[in-house]
Structure formats: C-alpha cells, structure tokens
C-alpha cells in the first residue's frame, strides 16, 4: 500500500517542474484513496479549503449541512487528455464535514493517484501526476506553450 500522504515522489516532483514551465501559479496536492473512489466523495482538508478561499473560488463557512451544494467547473487532465467536468462542494449532513465530489471520479482517477490542483482563469484544474504519454501535450493544450 502506498502512503496516504500528499507528498510527491521523485517522478511527481519532476512532473510538477514540467507543469510550472506552463503554469507557475500556486497549487496544492491531494492523494486519492480507494475509500474516496468507492464513495465518490473527498473530505476537504483545511489546506484545500484555505486554497479555495484564497483563490476566490469558495468559502466553505456559509455552506449548510447537505442543504447547500455549490457546483463549480473543473478541468481535468489525465492519460485520456483534457476534459471539462464539474465539482460539487458541500457539507456532510451528519457532522458537517466539508466535502467535494467530482462527476465520474472513479473513471478519472485511480486509488493512490496524487492530484495537482491549481486555478486557471478562475477555473479549478486537477492534473493527475503520472508519467503518461500525453502529459506535456495536455499542458500545452490547456495553458499554451
């Protein structure tokens, strides 16, 4: 089993350097777990909530338990290319935990994938940090050369 932390390994650090050549903005990483894929939900850690607020995307504070859903566009880059999707932010009904889900998440990511998350033109961008053939061409398609 891989570590469930959010730290990039050596290859992923190299990929981050490649991303920074095309888009040098602030980012955060998140590791996808099997539980996240099984439930199609992700607990939103405090650093990610802070990142969303700082970037003007979302402030979780006013979201009421499972009554309020905020849907936001997201661009996803993985081995199949670049696609547009949506992300739903909400607070869990029972404990009020901050969460999000991405449409068809289990088709986009695999367990233990590390995802690079940034913002481009006020849209969230999720980049699967894996050394697939179209990695750099995805970046060029999205951010330009």
Secondary structure, DSSP 8 states (H G I E B T S, - for coil): ----S----HHHHHHHHHHHHH--S-EEEEE--HHHHHHT-EE--HHHHHHHHHTTS--GGG--BTT--EEEEEEEEETTEEEEEEEEEEE-TTT--EEEEETTHHHH--TT-EEEEEEETTEEEEEE-S--TTHHHHHHHHH--
